[in-house]
Amino acid sequence: ATITISDVEVGEGWDASAATSYDVYAKLNDKEFAKVAENVSETTASFAYTDLDAGAYDCTIYIVNNKGVQSAEKVASFEIGSVEPQTYVVTNATDNFSAPVEGSLRWVLSKVRAGDTVTFDKEKMGTDTIKIAEINVVKADTSLVIRKAVTIEGNGVIIDGGAVKNSNDNGSRIFLVPAGIQGEVVFRNLELAHGHAR
């Protein structure tokens, strides 16, 4: 889900007569503050959070003007209901670690939310094998990172860990599921080859 925080007003401690612009900082729940709007010259600002899962959120906001004066913190609370699970289809067998190609597995994994399903269209891919981007040094990590509890329906696809350039060694660890994910990551009918186990 996408939530837009709109019409953020200047808070207490910001002197409009002494400043010409301001930056807005915000955080969700216990996350770190981040700058969400910069060099704003109006008296209101808007920003958005995307790819939010269902749940309750507190958005804490403060403003710093160009004179270095910080406003008091304000809290906006909202709740997102359950979002219908979606199915994402991998249609491109290319793997680019630094700039994922639209339709590729790496790109799809950056878009999914908890409860979604990932499938593969081998006809559009033109192959039944996805080879992880080649790496230049042994043990470099180009893992496919799964940050949400999703189901990956492999349809018989092979995920090949690739190889280290100019070497006979296996390539990267294939999948990385960080600690702290709520729920399970499920793999079905998927073959993994030539990867490092860590």
Sequence and secondary structure as in RCSB ss.txt:
>XXXX:A:sequence
ATITISDVEVGEGWDASAATSYDVYAKLNDKEFAKVAENVSETTASFAYTDLDAGAYDCTIYIVNNKGVQSAEKV
ASFEIGSVEPQTYVVTNATDNFSAPVEGSLRWVLSKVRAGDTVTFDKEKMGTDTIKIAEINVVKADTSLVIRKAV
TIEGNGVIIDGGAVKNSNDNGSRIFLVPAGIQGEVVFRNLELAHGHAR
>XXXX:A:secstr
  EEEEEEE  TT  TTT S EEEEEEETTS  EEEEEEE SSEEEEEE S  SEEEEEEEEEEETTS B   EE
EEEEE      EEEE B    SSS  TTBHHHHHTT  TT EEEE HHHHTSSEEE   BSSTT    EE  S  
EEE TT EEE  BBTTSSSB   SEE  TT SS  EEES EEES    
